[in-house]
Amino acid sequence: MDVDKFPKQANGFAAEEMEGECLLYRIGSHKAIHLDKAGTVIWKLCDGNRTVKEIIELIAKNYPGAEADVEADVREVVQLLERDGALLELSKPRKPPAPS
């Protein structure tokens, strides 16, 4: 997986969140994807403006000493969501960064 890609939520999915977990429904299909609390956080951060690496770093700040586990979890969730069509992989940000 290229951690410098920008994962973005694909169109055609509806999200239903309950108690921090999420069900993603493909509109027009009977398929759903269940995301636990960690998966839900990762899903929300996949906005097309952050790289996979940035998502890993952002989450890892909250779990000192667990960086390797965080990286493995983010990679696994992103790969699952890409495989199921819920995420698109962009090679550049969806929106250009704001001028500083």
C-alpha positions as CSV (number, residue, x, y, z in Angstrom):
1,M,0.0,0.0,0.0
2,D,1.2,3.5,-0.9
3,V,1.0,5.5,2.3
4,D,1.4,8.7,0.3
5,K,-2.0,8.3,-1.5
6,F,-5.1,10.2,-0.4
7,P,-8.0,7.9,0.5
8,K,-11.4,9.4,-0.2
9,Q,-14.9,8.1,0.7
10,A,-16.6,6.9,-2.5
11,N,-20.0,8.1,-3.5
12,G,-22.9,5.7,-3.3
13,F,-22.5,4.7,0.3
14,A,-24.7,5.7,3.3
15,A,-23.3,5.6,6.8
16,E,-25.3,4.8,9.9
17,E,-23.4,5.4,13.1
18,M,-24.4,4.0,16.5
19,E,-22.4,4.0,19.7
20,G,-19.2,4.9,17.9
21,E,-19.5,2.1,15.4
22,C,-20.6,2.4,11.8
23,L,-22.5,0.5,9.2
24,L,-21.8,1.5,5.6
25,Y,-24.5,0.6,3.1
26,R,-23.9,0.5,-0.6
27,I,-26.9,2.4,-2.0
28,G,-28.9,0.0,-4.2
29,S,-27.3,-3.1,-2.8
30,H,-28.0,-5.4,0.1
31,K,-24.4,-5.2,1.2
32,A,-23.2,-3.6,4.4
33,I,-19.7,-3.0,5.9
34,H,-19.4,-3.0,9.7
35,L,-16.8,-0.7,11.2
36,D,-15.8,-0.9,14.8
37,K,-14.9,2.3,16.7
38,A,-11.3,2.4,15.3
39,G,-12.6,1.7,11.8
40,T,-15.2,4.5,12.1
41,V,-12.5,7.0,13.1
42,I,-10.3,6.0,10.1
43,W,-13.3,6.2,7.7
44,K,-14.1,9.7,8.9
45,L,-10.5,10.8,8.3
46,C,-10.5,9.5,4.7
47,D,-11.6,12.8,3.2
48,G,-9.3,12.9,0.2
49,N,-7.1,15.6,1.8
50,R,-5.0,13.5,4.1
51,T,-2.5,10.8,3.1
52,V,-2.6,7.3,4.7
53,K,0.6,8.3,6.4
54,E,-1.0,11.5,7.9
55,I,-4.0,9.5,9.1
56,I,-1.6,7.0,10.8
57,E,0.4,9.9,12.4
58,L,-2.8,11.7,13.6
59,I,-4.2,8.6,15.3
60,A,-0.8,7.5,16.7
61,K,-0.5,10.7,18.6
62,N,-3.3,9.5,20.9
63,Y,-1.7,6.1,21.5
64,P,2.0,6.6,22.4
65,G,4.0,3.4,22.2
66,A,1.4,1.7,19.9
67,E,2.5,3.3,16.6
68,A,3.1,-0.1,14.9
69,D,-0.4,-1.3,15.9
70,V,-2.0,1.9,14.8
71,E,-0.2,1.7,11.4
72,A,-1.3,-1.9,11.0
73,D,-4.9,-1.1,11.8
74,V,-5.1,1.9,9.5
75,R,-3.6,-0.1,6.6
76,E,-6.0,-3.0,7.2
77,V,-9.1,-0.8,7.3
78,V,-8.1,1.3,4.3
79,Q,-7.3,-1.9,2.3
80,L,-10.7,-3.4,3.3
81,L,-12.6,-0.3,2.3
82,E,-10.8,0.1,-1.0
83,R,-11.4,-3.6,-1.8
84,D,-15.1,-3.2,-1.0
85,G,-15.3,0.0,-3.1
86,A,-16.0,2.3,-0.2
87,L,-12.8,4.3,-0.6
88,L,-11.1,5.7,-3.7
89,E,-7.3,6.2,-3.8
90,L,-6.3,9.7,-5.0
91,S,-2.8,10.5,-6.0
92,K,-3.2,14.2,-5.0
93,P,-5.4,16.0,-2.4
94,R,-9.0,16.6,-3.3
95,K,-8.6,20.3,-2.4
96,P,-5.3,22.2,-2.6
97,P,-3.9,23.1,0.8
98,A,-4.9,26.6,1.9
99,P,-2.2,29.3,1.5
100,S,-0.3,29.9,4.7
